[in-house]
Amino acid sequence: MNDQSLFPKATKAALKNNPPGAWMPALPKGCIRLSSGYPAPELIPSEQIKAAVDKLIQEEHDLPLHYLGSPRIKSLQRQLQRRLEERGISVQEGELLITSGGCQAIDLIARTLLDEETAIAVESPSYMEALEIFQNYTNQIITIPVDERGLQTNTLETILTERKRDGLTLPRFLYTIPSFHNPTGTTMTPERRSHLLELSIKFDFLIVEDDAYGELAFLDSPTPIKANDSAGRVLHIGSLSKVVAPGMRIGWVVGDRELVSAFAWFKKDLDHPFAQATMAAYLENVEFEQRLTLLREEYRTKRDTMIQALEQFLPSSVTWHVPEGGYFVWVKIPGIETSCLLEKALVEGVSYIPGKYFFLNQKDGSEFLRLSFSYSQKEEIIQGIQKLGKLLS
Ligand SMILES: Cc1ncc(COP(=O)(O)O)c(C=O)c1O
C-alpha cells in the first residue's frame, strides 16, 4: 500500500517538515541536562499529588474515573479563573477552556484558525514546539526579530505596512511569548506590549500570548498583554507545567467566547478529566502564592549559579542575556557552529539545545544555544558550564 496516497494535501505538506522532537539531543548516561526545559525534580510536588489522588478517590469514589464525573473539573475552572483575575485578566462565562497543556491550546488555535493559505507571524527565535505545530497547518510564517526588550514591534509595523502596500496576506495572528521568552529569556517592555495591541487593531490580527513562564518572575511580575486587551484581540495561553508538573498536562486558553467555543468544538473530550480533578484537589490544599515564592527563589538562585559559572568559565567573546524569570539563558558564541559543538559537549557529558532549532531559517541560530537552569542541581550547573568552557578554550 502506498501510504502517501492516503494523505490529504495538508498532511503531506506537514510530513515534509522535520519530525517532532528532532531538536532533542540523545543524551548519554549521566549527562548533565542543560538542554531540558523541565521543572527541577525536587520541586515537583509528588507527595502532595499523591495525597490529592487519595483524597479524590476517598471523597468521590468512582466519579473522577468517569468521562466527566468529578465536580472538581468545574472547580478547577474556578480556581484558574480566580488566579487569572488576580493577574488582571477578567474571565467571563465561556471564555476559558482547559486544555491538555499549553501545547494543546496552541494546536487548537492553529487547527481552528489556519489553513495553508493563511499567514501568521512569530517571533524569531521562538519556542520550537510551537513552530512545529504551526508548520503542520501553514508554511506562510512571517518572522519578527526579538531583542533584549522583547518583540521588535517597530519592525513588525514596518513589515506589515509593506505587506499591506504590496497586497500580500496579513497575518491572522501573531504568536508571542512576552514574559521570560523561550528561548531568549527576554521580556517584552510595557511600551512594546501597548504598541503590539495598537498594531493588532490597525492591521486586524489576533495576538496569541503564550504565558507559560509568566508567574516565574524573579523580581517584578510583568502585566500580561491580555490584562489590557480592551478590544478582545488576545488569546491568552497558560500552563501549570512549569509551576506544578508537566505530566499532569494542565493548560488553558482564555479569549473571545466565540473563538473559545470553536476551540472546545475541536477539543471534544481529548483531555484528561482525572488529571484535572486531581489538580483541583491538589490546589485546594496548597497555598499557591507561597509555592510560587519558593519556586521563584529556587530558580533565581539557579539562574545566579549559571550566570556566575558563565562569567567564570567561558571566554570573553561569549555573550548572554540575564533573564529576570523563567528557565533559560540564551548564549551567543561568535564563530562557533553550536550544533557541531553539541557532539563534543555530549561526549564531555553536558547537553544544551542548539540555537538553530528556534529559527525557521536555521542559519540565523547557528552561533546561539539555549541553556536551561531549571532542571539540574547547582553543582551540576557549575560542572556543565565548566565542561563547555573547556571545549571553548
Ligand atoms: C513557551 C512555551 N509554551 C508552552 C509550553 C507548553 O507547555 P505544556 O504543553 O506542557 O503546558 C512550553 C513548554 O516548554 C513553553 O516553553
The ligand as an ORCA input file, in Angstrom:
! r2SCAN-3c Opt
* xyz 0 1
  C       6.844     28.823     25.557
  C       6.164     27.571     25.956
  N       4.867     27.459     25.737
  C       4.189     26.363     26.063
  C       4.828     25.290     26.640
  C       3.988     24.090     26.811
  O       3.853     23.536     27.938
  P       2.743     22.454     28.243
  O       2.166     21.933     26.963
  O       3.476     21.407     28.996
  O       1.742     23.173     29.056
  C       6.208     25.343     26.891
  C       6.926     24.203     27.446
  O       8.122     24.050     27.310
  C       6.892     26.527     26.522
  O       8.206     26.651     26.706
*
